[in-house]
Amino acid sequence: MPDPTKTIEQELSRAVDSIRLSTAVEPRGVVRRVGDGVASVSGLPDVRFEELLAFDSGAQGIAFDLRRDTIGVILLAGASEVHEGDGVVGLQRLPDLPVGREALGRVLDPLGNPLDEGPPLAGAQRLPLFRQAPEIIERRSVDRPLLTGVMAVDAAIPIGRGQRELIIGDRNVGKTALAMDFIAAQTSGDVSNVYVMIGQPMSRVRALRDSLERVGALSNTVVIAAYASDSPGMQYLAPLAGASMAESFRDQGQHAIVVYDDLTKHADAYRELALLLDRPPGREAYPGDIFYVHAELLERAAAISDDLGAGSVTAFPLVETTDGDISAYIPTNLISITDGQIYLDTGRFERDLRPAIDIGRSVSRIGAVAQPPPMRAAAKNLKIQISRFESLEKLSRVGLDIDLSTRKSLDEGKILRGLLRQGRFASRSLAHQVIWLTAAAENWLEGLDPEQATAVAQRLMELARSQAGDVVAALNAGTDPEGDWKTTLADLAGQARSLVEGSPPKPAESDASEAPAKEQPE
């Protein structure tokens, strides 16, 4: 029988060891007012700006307004559990989240807590959400191509690694779908992906996750989500968490894409917080520092110098417009911050011209510097051709007489537009794009209607893979093939025309063979 005296001594010893005397002297504040995702706290004079706070209920917040006698706190997880009179302490650290390759394939909230069925990311490296952008001396020029697999983008609006390219358009014109296509194209490459969903319903986050999993892209992607039902503080932190996650790959000398879907909702969440904290409103009731908030976020996307690992973060912020108005406050801010924009047009979308990219209004300020030489040569006049074709097409609709040269230009434009059409998750390799553009530029498809031209181009690509593998390999490597490779492809194009014109047209794998996929709601 155990000695009761010894048992009592052991229990008392354990109780004494568990006492933390520091808690008796650490500063503790009290909640004076709470509501709508923010709280006013007093009694914490030494708390720093953006420091993480812990409430007695287990909820967390960040100190956002440092006033003389009180602190304005943005509530994060567990905001509904905070009440007046609750105690609160400063944690003496900034909000952070677990990062690294362990996070790939997971759905996380902005603080790194799992939103899927997987376990917590225990033991992973943690990075703060608020980080400084790289200094100028730490950066390198954006001169390495980032292939998106979307022909209209790679040919006419080339993206470089480390660039910030805005995707802009009205609601439900395919912005999310285009960003997902960019991510799906990186499945077999050296680029990791971070997709940030801000203020979206849970059903849409799940639909995006399932779509990425279906095409094999989820294993190379981290999804960070702040639901529409989450506090505005969580929605405010979501893109910051995505930036830190992408930077964790960059800091290891790797490359990453980060998509912010979308910054319109992020700006709305920040405006709500600012108004609740009694900050003075500015244009459209946004606080005066909204431009700085977005500029600070997007400046974190950069290509890093070789001395620091030569990694990069490429950012694709999304922004929603109303009735095509790009002169609204948030869109104009983001256009001025980013290195170009991809403009999605409602009219094209309704005419089933997918992706609905308006090449004439889209621009990449990096330009051909980030294009491989074969693509640069094949697409050098593409924007001019498309612009001229669309102008002529508008004139032809009003019933004006058209001469033979104009008719020929219209026919060539229709063929080119047909080649640029692309279905969902139908990524095209660099060789695929260069061969198709070369076929159009060299008039190998002349005299065909758009459907036949697409079928011939598809058959040409099949013949090139089987009979000119060295040409395809060189083009995919971004180099000019040896020898007279265009003559070789011209002969194959003649064979392709004979095969197609002598048999019922074969639908193209990425266009005619696919019914228009249902777009993700935006």
C-alpha positions as CSV (number, residue, x, y, z in Angstrom):
1,M,0.0,0.0,0.0
2,P,1.5,3.4,-1.0
3,D,2.5,5.8,1.7
4,P,-0.1,8.5,1.8
5,T,2.4,11.1,3.1
6,K,4.6,10.5,0.1
7,T,1.7,10.8,-2.3
8,I,0.7,14.1,-0.9
9,E,4.2,15.4,-1.1
10,Q,4.5,14.4,-4.8
11,E,1.2,16.1,-5.6
12,L,2.2,19.3,-3.8
13,S,5.6,19.2,-5.6
14,R,3.9,18.9,-9.0
15,A,1.5,21.8,-8.1
16,V,4.4,24.0,-7.1
17,D,6.3,23.2,-10.3
18,S,3.2,24.2,-12.4
19,I,3.0,27.6,-10.9
20,R,4.2,30.4,-13.2
21,L,5.0,33.4,-11.0
22,S,5.6,35.5,-14.2
23,T,1.9,35.4,-14.9
24,A,1.3,37.3,-11.6
25,V,3.3,40.2,-12.8
26,E,2.8,40.3,-16.6
27,P,0.6,43.2,-17.8
28,R,-3.0,42.3,-18.3
29,G,-5.6,44.4,-20.1
30,V,-9.3,44.4,-20.2
31,V,-11.8,44.6,-23.0
32,R,-13.8,47.9,-22.8
33,R,-15.8,47.6,-25.9
34,V,-16.3,44.9,-28.6
35,G,-18.4,44.4,-31.7
36,D,-18.3,43.7,-35.5
37,G,-14.8,42.2,-35.4
38,V,-12.9,44.9,-33.4
39,A,-12.4,45.6,-29.7
40,S,-11.2,48.5,-27.6
41,V,-8.7,47.3,-24.9
42,S,-7.1,49.3,-22.0
43,G,-4.4,48.4,-19.5
44,L,-1.6,47.4,-22.0
45,P,0.6,50.5,-22.4
46,D,3.6,48.6,-23.7
47,V,2.0,46.7,-26.5
48,R,3.6,47.2,-29.9
49,F,1.9,47.9,-33.3
50,E,0.6,44.7,-34.9
51,E,1.5,42.6,-31.9
52,L,-0.5,39.5,-31.4
53,L,-2.9,39.5,-28.4
54,A,-4.5,36.6,-26.6
55,F,-7.9,36.9,-24.8
56,D,-9.1,34.8,-21.9
57,S,-11.6,33.1,-24.1
58,G,-8.9,31.7,-26.4
59,A,-9.5,34.3,-29.2
60,Q,-6.7,36.2,-30.8
61,G,-6.3,39.7,-32.1
62,I,-3.7,42.2,-33.3
63,A,-3.0,45.7,-31.9
64,F,-3.9,48.0,-34.7
65,D,-4.6,51.4,-33.2
66,L,-2.3,52.6,-30.5
67,R,-4.1,55.4,-28.7
68,R,-3.3,57.3,-25.5
69,D,-5.4,55.2,-23.1
70,T,-6.8,52.4,-25.2
71,I,-5.8,50.1,-28.0
72,G,-7.9,49.4,-31.1
73,V,-7.7,45.6,-31.7
74,I,-8.6,43.7,-34.8
75,L,-10.1,40.4,-33.8
76,L,-9.0,37.2,-35.5
77,A,-10.0,33.6,-34.7
78,G,-12.7,33.2,-32.1
79,A,-14.0,36.8,-32.4
80,S,-17.5,35.8,-31.4
81,E,-16.2,34.6,-28.0
82,V,-14.8,38.0,-26.9
83,H,-17.0,39.9,-24.5
84,E,-16.7,43.2,-22.5
85,G,-14.7,42.7,-19.3
86,D,-12.5,39.8,-20.7
87,G,-8.9,39.8,-19.9
88,V,-6.2,40.1,-22.6
89,V,-2.4,39.8,-22.7
90,G,0.2,40.7,-25.3
91,L,2.2,37.7,-26.7
92,Q,5.2,39.9,-27.6
93,R,5.3,38.5,-31.2
94,L,3.8,39.3,-34.6
95,P,1.2,36.9,-36.1
96,D,2.9,34.1,-38.1
97,L,2.1,30.9,-39.9
98,P,3.9,27.6,-40.7
99,V,5.5,27.5,-44.1
100,G,7.5,25.2,-46.4
101,R,6.8,22.2,-48.6
102,E,4.8,20.5,-45.8
103,A,2.1,23.0,-46.6
104,L,1.7,22.0,-50.2
105,G,-1.6,20.3,-50.9
106,R,-3.2,21.8,-47.8
107,V,-6.0,24.4,-47.2
108,L,-5.1,26.7,-44.3
109,D,-6.4,29.8,-42.7
110,P,-4.3,33.0,-42.5
111,L,-2.7,31.8,-39.2
112,G,-1.8,28.4,-40.6
113,N,-4.6,26.4,-39.0
114,P,-5.9,23.6,-41.2
115,L,-9.3,24.1,-42.9
116,D,-9.2,20.6,-44.5
117,E,-9.1,17.1,-43.0
118,G,-5.4,17.0,-42.5
119,P,-3.4,17.4,-39.3
120,P,-1.8,20.6,-38.0
121,L,1.5,21.5,-39.5
122,A,3.6,20.6,-36.5
123,G,7.3,21.3,-36.5
124,A,7.3,23.4,-39.7
125,Q,9.2,26.7,-40.0
126,R,7.2,29.7,-39.1
127,L,7.3,33.1,-40.8
128,P,5.6,36.4,-39.7
129,L,2.8,37.7,-41.8
130,F,4.2,41.2,-41.8
131,R,7.6,41.2,-43.6
132,Q,9.6,43.9,-45.4
133,A,9.8,43.8,-49.2
134,P,13.3,43.0,-50.6
135,E,15.6,46.1,-51.0
136,I,16.5,47.2,-54.5
137,I,20.1,45.9,-54.1
138,E,18.7,42.5,-53.2
139,R,16.7,42.2,-56.5
140,R,17.5,41.2,-60.0
141,S,16.0,42.2,-63.3
142,V,12.8,40.4,-64.3
143,D,14.2,38.6,-67.4
144,R,13.3,34.9,-66.9
145,P,10.0,33.7,-68.5
146,L,7.1,32.3,-66.6
147,L,5.1,30.2,-69.0
148,T,1.4,30.2,-68.2
149,G,0.3,27.6,-70.8
150,V,-2.3,30.1,-72.1
151,M,-1.3,31.0,-75.6
152,A,-2.8,34.5,-75.6
153,V,-0.8,35.4,-72.5
154,D,2.5,33.8,-73.4
155,A,2.5,35.2,-76.9
156,A,1.0,38.7,-76.5
157,I,1.3,39.5,-72.7
158,P,4.5,37.7,-71.6
159,I,5.0,37.3,-67.9
160,G,8.4,37.2,-66.2
161,R,9.4,35.5,-62.9
162,G,9.1,38.2,-60.2
163,Q,6.5,40.2,-62.1
164,R,3.2,41.6,-60.7
165,E,0.5,41.2,-63.3
166,L,-3.0,42.3,-62.5
167,I,-6.0,40.3,-63.8
168,I,-8.9,42.7,-64.1
169,G,-12.5,42.4,-65.3
170,D,-16.2,42.3,-64.4
171,R,-17.8,39.7,-62.3
172,N,-18.0,36.2,-63.9
173,V,-15.8,36.7,-66.9
174,G,-13.2,34.0,-66.0
175,K,-10.7,35.8,-63.8
176,T,-10.5,32.9,-61.3
177,A,-10.5,30.4,-64.2
178,L,-7.6,32.1,-65.8
179,A,-5.6,32.1,-62.6
180,M,-6.3,28.4,-62.1
181,D,-5.1,27.7,-65.6
182,F,-1.8,29.5,-64.7
183,I,-1.4,27.2,-61.7
184,A,-2.3,24.0,-63.6
185,A,0.4,24.8,-66.1
186,Q,3.1,24.6,-63.4
187,T,2.3,21.0,-62.5
188,S,5.4,19.5,-64.1
189,G,7.6,22.6,-63.6
190,D,9.8,24.1,-60.9
191,V,7.2,26.6,-59.7
192,S,5.2,26.2,-56.5
193,N,1.8,27.9,-56.2
194,V,-0.1,29.8,-53.4
195,Y,-3.7,30.6,-54.0
196,V,-5.3,33.1,-51.6
197,M,-9.1,33.3,-51.4
198,I,-10.4,36.4,-49.6
199,G,-14.0,36.7,-48.4
200,Q,-15.2,33.8,-50.5
201,P,-17.9,31.3,-49.4
202,M,-16.8,27.9,-48.2
203,S,-18.4,26.2,-51.1
204,R,-16.3,28.1,-53.6
205,V,-13.1,27.3,-51.7
206,R,-14.0,23.6,-51.8
207,A,-14.8,23.8,-55.5
208,L,-11.4,25.4,-56.2
209,R,-9.6,22.7,-54.1
210,D,-11.5,19.9,-55.9
211,S,-10.7,21.4,-59.4
212,L,-7.0,21.7,-58.6
213,E,-7.0,18.1,-57.3
214,R,-8.8,16.8,-60.4
215,V,-6.1,18.2,-62.7
216,G,-3.2,17.1,-60.4
217,A,-2.2,20.7,-59.4
218,L,-3.2,20.5,-55.7
219,S,0.0,18.7,-54.6
220,N,2.0,21.7,-55.8
221,T,-0.4,24.3,-54.3
222,V,-1.1,25.9,-50.9
223,V,-4.6,27.3,-50.6
224,I,-5.0,30.0,-48.0
225,A,-8.6,31.0,-47.4
226,A,-10.5,33.5,-45.3
227,Y,-14.2,32.7,-45.6
228,A,-16.9,35.3,-46.1
229,S,-18.1,34.3,-42.7
230,D,-14.7,35.0,-41.1
231,S,-14.0,38.3,-39.3
232,P,-12.7,41.2,-41.4
233,G,-9.4,40.9,-39.6
234,M,-8.9,37.4,-41.0
235,Q,-9.8,38.6,-44.5
236,Y,-7.3,41.5,-44.0
237,L,-4.5,39.1,-43.1
238,A,-5.1,36.5,-45.8
239,P,-3.0,38.1,-48.6
240,L,-0.2,38.8,-46.1
241,A,-0.2,35.1,-45.2
242,G,-0.1,34.2,-48.9
243,A,2.9,36.5,-49.5
244,S,4.8,34.9,-46.5
245,M,4.1,31.4,-47.8
246,A,5.3,32.3,-51.3
247,E,8.4,34.0,-49.8
248,S,9.3,30.8,-48.0
249,F,9.9,29.1,-51.3
250,R,11.7,32.1,-52.7
251,D,14.1,32.2,-49.7
252,Q,15.1,28.7,-50.5
253,G,16.1,29.6,-54.1
254,Q,12.9,28.3,-55.6
255,H,10.2,30.0,-57.6
256,A,6.6,30.6,-56.6
257,I,3.3,32.1,-57.9
258,V,0.9,33.8,-55.6
259,V,-2.7,34.6,-56.6
260,Y,-4.8,37.1,-54.6
261,D,-8.5,36.4,-55.3
262,D,-9.4,39.1,-55.0
263,L,-8.1,42.4,-53.7
264,T,-11.4,44.2,-54.1
265,K,-12.7,42.1,-51.2
266,H,-9.5,42.7,-49.3
267,A,-9.9,46.5,-49.7
268,D,-13.6,46.2,-48.6
269,A,-12.5,44.3,-45.4
270,Y,-9.8,46.9,-44.7
271,R,-12.3,49.7,-45.2
272,E,-14.7,48.0,-42.7
273,L,-12.0,47.7,-40.1
274,A,-10.8,51.3,-40.6
275,L,-14.4,52.7,-40.2
276,L,-15.0,50.5,-37.1
277,L,-11.8,51.9,-35.6
278,D,-12.9,55.5,-36.2
279,R,-10.2,56.2,-38.8
280,P,-11.1,59.1,-41.1
281,P,-12.5,58.0,-44.5
282,G,-11.2,59.1,-47.8
283,R,-12.3,58.5,-51.4
284,E,-15.2,56.0,-51.6
285,A,-14.9,55.8,-47.8
286,Y,-11.6,53.9,-48.1
287,P,-8.9,54.9,-45.5
288,G,-6.2,57.1,-46.9
289,D,-3.5,54.4,-46.6
290,I,-5.3,51.7,-48.7
291,F,-2.8,52.5,-51.6
292,Y,0.1,52.0,-49.3
293,V,-1.4,48.7,-48.0
294,H,-1.6,47.2,-51.5
295,A,1.7,48.7,-52.6
296,E,3.5,47.2,-49.6
297,L,1.9,43.8,-50.3
298,L,2.7,43.7,-54.0
299,E,6.2,45.0,-53.5
300,R,7.0,41.7,-51.8
301,A,6.7,39.9,-55.2
302,A,10.2,40.1,-56.7
303,A,13.1,38.2,-58.3
304,I,16.0,37.9,-56.0
305,S,19.7,38.3,-56.9
306,D,21.9,35.3,-57.6
307,D,23.8,35.9,-54.4
308,L,20.7,35.4,-52.4
309,G,19.5,32.2,-54.1
310,A,18.0,33.6,-57.4
311,G,14.4,32.7,-56.3
312,S,11.3,34.6,-57.2
313,V,7.7,35.4,-56.3
314,T,5.3,36.2,-59.2
315,A,2.1,37.8,-58.1
316,F,-1.3,37.7,-59.9
317,P,-3.7,40.0,-58.0
318,L,-7.3,39.9,-59.1
319,V,-9.6,42.9,-59.0
320,E,-13.3,43.2,-59.9
321,T,-14.7,46.0,-62.0
322,T,-18.3,47.2,-62.5
323,D,-19.6,47.5,-66.1
324,G,-16.0,47.5,-67.4
325,D,-15.1,50.7,-65.4
326,I,-11.4,50.5,-64.7
327,S,-11.3,54.1,-63.5
328,A,-12.7,53.2,-60.0
329,Y,-10.5,53.8,-57.0
330,I,-9.1,50.3,-56.3
331,P,-8.6,49.3,-59.9
332,T,-6.7,52.5,-60.7
333,N,-4.5,52.0,-57.6
334,L,-3.6,48.5,-58.6
335,I,-3.0,49.3,-62.2
336,S,-0.5,51.9,-61.1
337,I,1.2,49.5,-58.7
338,T,1.5,46.5,-60.9
339,D,3.7,45.7,-64.0
340,G,0.8,45.4,-66.3
341,Q,-2.7,44.0,-66.5
342,I,-4.7,41.2,-68.3
343,Y,-8.1,42.7,-69.1
344,L,-11.0,40.3,-69.4
345,D,-13.8,41.5,-71.6
346,T,-17.5,40.7,-70.9
347,G,-18.4,40.9,-74.6
348,R,-15.8,38.3,-75.6
349,F,-16.9,36.1,-72.7
350,E,-20.6,36.2,-73.9
351,R,-19.5,35.4,-77.5
352,D,-17.7,32.3,-76.1
353,L,-14.3,33.6,-76.9
354,R,-12.5,31.9,-74.0
355,P,-10.3,33.0,-72.4
356,A,-12.0,36.4,-72.8
357,I,-8.7,38.4,-72.9
358,D,-8.8,41.8,-74.6
359,I,-5.3,41.7,-76.0
360,G,-5.5,45.3,-77.1
361,R,-6.2,46.6,-73.6
362,S,-3.9,44.2,-71.9
363,V,-0.2,45.0,-71.4
364,S,2.9,43.6,-69.8
365,R,5.5,46.2,-68.9
366,I,8.2,43.6,-68.9
367,G,7.5,42.8,-72.6
368,A,9.5,40.6,-74.8
369,V,12.5,40.6,-72.4
370,A,10.8,37.7,-70.6
371,Q,10.0,35.8,-73.8
372,P,12.1,32.9,-75.1
373,P,13.7,33.8,-78.5
374,P,11.4,31.4,-80.6
375,M,8.3,32.8,-79.1
376,R,9.5,36.4,-79.5
377,A,10.0,35.8,-83.2
378,A,6.7,34.0,-83.7
379,A,4.6,36.5,-81.8
380,K,6.3,39.8,-82.8
381,N,3.3,41.2,-84.7
382,L,0.5,39.4,-82.9
383,K,-0.9,42.4,-81.0
384,I,-0.9,44.5,-84.2
385,Q,-2.6,41.7,-86.2
386,I,-5.3,41.2,-83.6
387,S,-5.9,44.9,-83.2
388,R,-6.2,45.5,-87.0
389,F,-8.4,42.4,-87.4
390,E,-10.8,43.6,-84.7
391,S,-11.0,47.1,-86.3
392,L,-11.8,45.6,-89.7
393,E,-14.3,43.2,-88.2
394,K,-16.2,46.1,-86.6
395,L,-16.3,47.9,-90.0
396,S,-17.5,44.7,-91.8
397,R,-20.5,44.5,-89.4
398,V,-22.0,47.7,-90.7
399,G,-22.4,46.4,-94.2
400,L,-19.5,48.3,-95.9
401,D,-18.1,47.0,-99.2
402,I,-14.9,45.0,-98.5
403,D,-12.1,44.6,-101.0
404,L,-10.1,41.4,-101.5
405,S,-7.2,42.4,-99.4
406,T,-9.4,43.4,-96.5
407,R,-11.3,40.1,-96.9
408,K,-8.0,38.2,-96.8
409,S,-7.0,40.1,-93.6
410,L,-10.3,39.2,-92.0
411,D,-10.0,35.5,-92.9
412,E,-6.4,35.5,-91.4
413,G,-7.7,37.2,-88.3
414,K,-10.5,34.7,-87.8
415,I,-7.9,31.8,-88.1
416,L,-5.6,33.5,-85.6
417,R,-8.5,34.1,-83.2
418,G,-9.5,30.5,-83.5
419,L,-6.0,29.4,-82.6
420,L,-6.0,31.6,-79.5
421,R,-9.2,30.0,-78.2
422,Q,-8.4,27.6,-75.4
423,G,-10.4,25.4,-73.1
424,R,-10.1,25.1,-69.3
425,F,-7.0,23.3,-68.0
426,A,-5.8,22.8,-71.6
427,S,-2.3,24.0,-71.1
428,R,-0.1,24.4,-74.2
429,S,3.6,23.8,-74.2
430,L,6.0,26.4,-75.6
431,A,6.6,24.3,-78.7
432,H,2.9,23.9,-79.2
433,Q,2.4,27.7,-79.2
434,V,5.3,28.5,-81.4
435,I,4.4,26.0,-84.0
436,W,0.8,27.2,-84.1
437,L,1.8,30.9,-84.4
438,T,4.4,30.1,-87.0
439,A,1.7,28.2,-89.0
440,A,-0.5,31.3,-89.0
441,A,2.3,33.7,-89.8
442,E,3.7,31.6,-92.6
443,N,0.3,31.2,-94.2
444,W,0.3,27.4,-93.9
445,L,-3.3,27.6,-93.0
446,E,-4.4,30.1,-95.7
447,G,-7.7,29.4,-97.4
448,L,-9.1,27.3,-94.6
449,D,-12.1,28.2,-92.4
450,P,-11.3,28.7,-88.7
451,E,-12.5,25.2,-87.7
452,Q,-10.5,23.5,-90.4
453,A,-7.4,25.7,-89.6
454,T,-7.6,24.6,-86.0
455,A,-7.9,21.0,-87.0
456,V,-4.9,21.3,-89.4
457,A,-2.8,23.0,-86.6
458,Q,-3.7,20.2,-84.2
459,R,-2.7,17.5,-86.7
460,L,0.5,19.4,-87.5
461,M,1.4,19.3,-83.8
462,E,0.8,15.6,-83.7
463,L,3.1,15.1,-86.8
464,A,5.7,17.4,-85.3
465,R,5.9,15.3,-82.2
466,S,6.2,12.1,-84.1
467,Q,8.4,13.1,-87.0
468,A,10.3,16.2,-85.8
469,G,10.9,15.5,-82.1
470,D,14.2,17.4,-82.2
471,V,12.5,20.5,-83.3
472,V,9.8,20.2,-80.6
473,A,12.4,19.5,-77.9
474,A,14.5,22.6,-78.9
475,L,11.4,24.8,-79.0
476,N,10.3,23.6,-75.6
477,A,13.8,24.4,-74.3
478,G,13.4,28.0,-75.5
479,T,16.1,27.8,-78.2
480,D,16.0,28.0,-82.0
481,P,16.2,24.5,-83.6
482,E,19.1,23.7,-85.8
483,G,18.8,23.7,-89.5
484,D,15.9,24.9,-91.7
485,W,13.2,23.8,-89.2
486,K,10.5,25.9,-90.8
487,T,10.8,24.0,-94.1
488,T,10.4,20.8,-92.1
489,L,7.3,22.1,-90.4
490,A,6.0,23.5,-93.7
491,D,6.2,20.0,-95.2
492,L,4.4,18.5,-92.2
493,A,1.7,21.3,-92.5
494,G,1.1,20.2,-96.1
495,Q,0.6,16.6,-94.9
496,A,-1.7,17.8,-92.2
497,R,-3.8,19.7,-94.7
498,S,-4.1,16.7,-96.9
499,L,-5.2,14.5,-93.9
500,V,-7.8,17.0,-92.7
501,E,-9.2,18.0,-96.1
502,G,-9.5,14.4,-97.1
503,S,-11.4,13.4,-94.0
504,P,-14.1,14.8,-91.7
505,P,-12.5,17.6,-89.6
506,K,-11.0,16.4,-86.3
507,P,-11.8,18.7,-83.4
508,A,-8.9,20.3,-81.7
509,E,-8.1,18.9,-78.3
510,S,-8.2,22.2,-76.4
511,D,-11.0,23.9,-78.3
512,A,-13.6,22.3,-80.4
513,S,-13.5,19.0,-78.5
514,E,-14.3,20.6,-75.3
515,A,-17.7,22.0,-74.4
516,P,-17.3,25.3,-72.7
517,A,-16.5,24.5,-69.1
518,K,-18.7,26.0,-66.4
519,E,-16.9,29.0,-65.1
520,Q,-16.1,29.2,-61.4
521,P,-18.4,31.9,-59.9
522,E,-16.6,35.2,-59.2
